Amino acid sequence: MTTHATSSDRSLGNLTQFEYLALNNPLNLADGHARQELTPGQAGIIDELPALWADSVKRPVEEVEAAAHRAYFELLGQRDYRAADSQVLSCYSSSVAMEIFARSLATVTDSIMLVHPTFDNIPDILRGVGLRLVPLEEEPLHAGTIDREQLRSVGCVFVTTPNNPTGRVLSQQRLAELAALCAELDVLLTLDTSFRGFDPAAHYDHYAVLNASGCRWVVIEDTGKLWPTLELKIGWLVSSAHAGLPLARIYSDILLGVSPLVLSMVRRFSEDAAGGGLADLHRFIAGNRAQLRGALAGLPEVRIIDPDSKASVERIDLGKRSALDVWAALRDQNVFALPCQKFHWARPDEGDHSLRIALARPTATVAALTKALRSVLLDSR
Ligand SMILES: Cc1ncc(COP(=O)(O)O)c(C=O)c1O
């Protein structure tokens, strides 16, 4: 028996409940997980799984884990992840890493500043451990001034970069400035970089910047958004030596470790990506994005909200149309996207007129969504 919400429900509690509705449908453009087809190189790795299994059984877990770290972090330019006695904890997913982080944080503070908007399971997990959330808007974060007194009043500042759903990336200079401020005010700096793989602007070495600043930091990395590995993925919970949180202890309350087979598979997918697969993925997402943008161009009151985004999701401003009405009209044709209210965790009405479309899908799926969305938008002018 499933406990997932029913499709008649327009007032669901969170984004994941909207995503459940789409899971069994071929035209699922709701969740941000990777669901495109395997490339020939990736299909070759899946064919190798029995050999990877045998190899993973033979080798010490520590060795399998270190090889997976190296391949993944270096693929994305994160060479300094091991410097200065940092710690890397492997979790089943980034949400599990997030839960461990949140429980740890709640032992040392009661408040956190969090980027706004962002994927709602981040505020939900933080609220779930009793933390008070203070919104940090993207404008002051990326281009303006962060309120020092507000920052001083919290125990941690949390930034999703690239952000979901906006795709905005914290530049190297802005990260250095924020890290310096956190060092000065003794505020923990935490990053969720789950969408890092899609945008080369997020491939500068964040760990070098964080280590150089002297701030206390935590980073949550995620292999699950990049490759269509049927939810076999790793969330890495990385922290500075002096982060001041009981991460390892709380990790041990929850899990012993992740599967060496999954670690080995992540290593092989990383190697494939380093050998050209990542550039192919970028081209693939850009192609799906161009197709969607091209088909929506010229529709009255329809606008691409994040023209510079390279993330595997696209936000569309629907003008006066209600996102829930458009979502429901698409759902009636068995096509699923996400209305954006819940991303705006502090002020949900800011998402009343926008829709998020997942782009890590087969191109034919994006084409079918595009066709349905065009007709819904033309009908609802
Ligand atoms: C920025 C971000 N972090 C974490 C997660 C959670 O990922 P998972 O469901 O694989 O745990 C998501 C989910 O989409 C996300 O968008």
The ligand as an ORCA input file, in Angstrom:
! r2SCAN-3c Opt
* xyz 0 1
  C      19.646     21.186     -3.404
  C      19.168     19.822     -2.981
  N      19.757     19.218     -1.947
  C      19.360     18.004     -1.552
  C      18.317     17.335     -2.176
  C      17.915     15.973     -1.689
  O      18.354     14.958     -2.553
  P      17.965     13.443     -2.283
  O      16.502     13.363     -2.506
  O      18.720     12.657     -3.292
  O      18.362     13.128     -0.900
  C      17.680     17.922     -3.238
  C      16.602     17.213     -3.938
  O      16.203     17.538     -5.021
  C      18.113     19.208     -3.646
  O      17.517     19.829     -4.672
*
